Amino acid sequence: MGTNNLWLEISQKYPNINFQFIPCSCALGSFNEFLAGINSEFDLVSSVYDVNLLRAYSLTATELDLTPLKISVPIQNPLSNKKRLSLDDLKGQTIALSPRGEFSCFDRVRDLLEKEPTITIKNINGFDIPVLNSCVENNWLLCSAEDWQTAHPMLKAQNVDWDFTAPFGLVYGETHRQVVNQIVDFVNSNH
């Protein structure tokens, strides 16, 4: 069940629920600020998430899918022309990653990459446009979730020969309004 179809199905099942969609992207702005908005600015979000961040913000999630972690390559980098990247392709590259401890999925990627001494890891704070611009300007590769791949037109998402994934689902506060229960119950009975 795709996320867009999910919202349509929920609105048909519960016509009394009023949906207001807020234009935002995990790739734009601070993901931490975004999470802090749950329960104050909005009730729930469909997003990639991590158990570390859920705990930090008193959130919970209902998993819908696992999304692959990919490498976004600046289009001027020759690797952008490959259909799929191998670990050997990453040798000699600088790879931008979120700091250790924020996303356990990225920590697992970091553990693998740190075994290759020719790979340089660049810590980034978030996936906002200035960070994405820095990746393009400096020819850094960016490890990110599949959901965040469309955030910059000069970065091309590439599959990698690894099995790293991140959970994708509905993220909401541990304490929340009753309407969230209706949505979560619907998802659990139809997923």
Phi and psi in degrees as a GROMACS rama.xvg file:
@    title "Ramachandran Plot"
@    xaxis  label "Phi"
@    yaxis  label "Psi"
@TYPE xy
-72.0762  156.78  GLY-2
-63.393  -40.871  THR-3
-62.4442  -43.8955  ASN-4
-63.9512  -34.6769  ASN-5
-57.2711  -48.9153  LEU-6
-65.4437  -37.3973  TRP-7
-63.5447  -45.2688  LEU-8
-63.5208  -40.7362  GLU-9
-65.2554  -42.6658  ILE-10
-65.9167  -31.1228  SER-11
-73.0995  -37.5413  GLN-12
-72.6232  -37.5788  LYS-13
-124.523  78.2952  TYR-14
-64.4246  -15.9417  PRO-15
-79.1868  -13.4478  ASN-16
-81.964  127.457  ILE-17
-97.4245  113.457  ASN-18
-93.1726  133.553  PHE-19
-125.899  116.526  GLN-20
-92.3074  128.576  PHE-21
-100.85  123.566  ILE-22
-70.8649  111.158  PRO-23
-157.624  163.015  CYS-24
-142.852  139.241  SER-25
-59.0131  -25.1536  CYS-26
-79.1155  -13.7496  ALA-27
-111.313  126.165  LEU-28
81.835  -174.495  GLY-29
-82.7197  120.955  SER-30
-61.7677  -35.3117  PHE-31
-65.8973  -42.2316  ASN-32
-63.3002  -38.7533  GLU-33
-59.1  -47.4048  PHE-34
-63.591  -37.2106  LEU-35
-64.5089  -20.4957  ALA-36
-76.4061  -15.3637  GLY-37
-67.6235  130.743  ILE-38
82.6658  -13.322  ASN-39
-111.276  -47.4532  SER-40
-95.1477  -31.2001  GLU-41
-154.475  165.675  PHE-42
-86.4067  -39.0344  ASP-43
-158.005  167.116  LEU-44
-144.137  148.86  VAL-45
-98.4837  120.192  SER-46
-161.782  163.128  SER-47
-67.5705  145.268  VAL-48
-146.39  173.809  TYR-49
-143.317  142.655  ASP-50
-61.2283  -33.9855  VAL-51
-60.1085  -45.7408  ASN-52
-72.5731  -34.5501  LEU-53
-58.5559  -47.4339  LEU-54
-61.2106  -45.1153  ARG-55
-61.3157  -31.1846  ALA-56
-109.848  13.614  TYR-57
53.1388  49.0462  SER-58
-113.656  164.796  LEU-59
-136.17  169.932  THR-60
-146.472  152.871  ALA-61
-114.537  115.25  THR-62
-72.6412  133.671  GLU-63
-106.188  -31.6335  LEU-64
-165.575  170.471  ASP-65
-111.311  130.458  LEU-66
-108.055  134.872  THR-67
-68.3867  146.474  PRO-68
-86.0186  135.144  LEU-69
-125.097  174.738  LYS-70
-114.394  122.72  ILE-71
-90.5619  128.556  SER-72
-115.202  129.843  VAL-73
-56.3452  138.628  PRO-74
-64.4908  -18.8853  ILE-75
-80.199  -10.2495  GLN-76
-81.8129  131.948  ASN-77
-55.1299  -25.3182  PRO-78
-65.234  -19.167  LEU-79
-67.1224  -17.2033  SER-80
-89.7414  -7.3896  ASN-81
-80.5074  148.647  LYS-82
-74.7122  -34.4415  LYS-83
-150.239  141.42  ARG-84
-97.5336  140.405  LEU-85
-99.4268  168.027  SER-86
-64.0572  -32.5435  LEU-87
-62.1926  -34.5087  ASP-88
-61.5998  -27.0279  ASP-89
-81.2925  -12.386  LEU-90
-60.5895  137.457  LYS-91
80.2726  -0.272866  GLY-92
-96.6828  159.775  GLN-93
-101.096  128.45  THR-94
-119.85  123.409  ILE-95
-84.4073  129.616  ALA-96
-138.558  151.207  LEU-97
-66.9007  154.389  SER-98
-59.9738  150.095  PRO-99
-56.9288  137.357  ARG-100
100.136  -15.626  GLY-101
-82.2972  -50.6591  GLU-102
-124.331  117.578  PHE-103
-62.341  -30.9716  SER-104
-64.3675  -39.6443  CYS-105
-72.8918  -29.5486  PHE-106
-63.0063  -38.2583  ASP-107
-66.2528  -39.8808  ARG-108
-62.2189  -45.184  VAL-109
-58.3123  -43.9773  ARG-110
-57.1474  -41.2881  ASP-111
-68.3419  -47.7172  LEU-112
-66.3491  -33.2894  LEU-113
-66.5724  -15.4686  GLU-114
-75.4888  -14.6074  LYS-115
-104.047  107.904  GLU-116
-65.1481  -17.624  PRO-117
-86.5206  -7.39633  THR-118
-89.2632  130.329  ILE-119
-101.06  130.909  THR-120
-103.58  128.04  ILE-121
-110.206  117.469  LYS-122
-73.0672  134.766  ASN-123
-124.937  149.895  ILE-124
-106.859  87.954  ASN-125
95.1231  179.856  GLY-126
-125.168  43.3384  PHE-127
-82.8069  172.642  ASP-128
-59.6167  -42.7499  ILE-129
-58.4293  -37.2728  PRO-130
-67.0373  -44.1236  VAL-131
-63.8994  -39.713  LEU-132
-61.8925  -40.7438  ASN-133
-60.9654  -38.8814  SER-134
-61.2036  -45.05  CYS-135
-66.3465  -48.4893  VAL-136
-63.6113  -34.9771  GLU-137
-100.429  2.07805  ASN-138
60.2803  39.0149  ASN-139
-89.2974  142.713  TRP-140
-82.7679  152.429  LEU-141
-124.65  123.622  LEU-142
-89.544  122.768  CYS-143
-152.688  169.315  SER-144
-76.2008  153.794  ALA-145
-55.4208  -36.0663  GLU-146
-59.6849  -26.0059  ASP-147
-98.5877  12.0997  TRP-148
-78.0781  -19.3094  GLN-149
-94.9611  12.5909  THR-150
-76.6187  -16.8146  ALA-151
-144.299  126.945  HIS-152
-70.5282  -14.8992  PRO-153
-98.329  9.53845  MET-154
-116.379  135.382  LEU-155
-117.289  123.396  LYS-156
-74.1314  132.446  ALA-157
-124.901  138.248  GLN-158
-70.981  150.919  ASN-159
-126.682  149.111  VAL-160
-73.7139  68.0277  ASP-161
-150.836  170.14  TRP-162
-115.551  32.5977  ASP-163
-81.4461  133.568  PHE-164
-136.851  166.447  THR-165
-130.474  144.301  ALA-166
-70.1427  143.312  PRO-167
-123.822  135.355  PHE-168
-177.549  -161.723  GLY-169
-89.5239  127.429  LEU-170
-114.615  131.881  VAL-171
-155.084  167.168  TYR-172
-69.3766  150.389  GLY-173
-59.2865  -38.7679  GLU-174
-105.166  135.488  THR-175
-157.73  170.785  HIS-176
-73.6104  157.526  ARG-177
-57.9869  -32.991  GLN-178
-59.5406  -32.4533  VAL-179
-64.0225  -39.4006  VAL-180
-59.8447  -42.0551  ASN-181
-60.1768  -45.1603  GLN-182
-66.0524  -45.5346  ILE-183
-64.6413  -42.4284  VAL-184
-61.24  -41.0735  ASP-185
-62.3199  -45.7906  PHE-186
-62.5272  -45.1854  VAL-187
-64.3846  -31.9051  ASN-188
-84.8865  -13.9648  SER-189
-116.884  1.22388  ASN-190
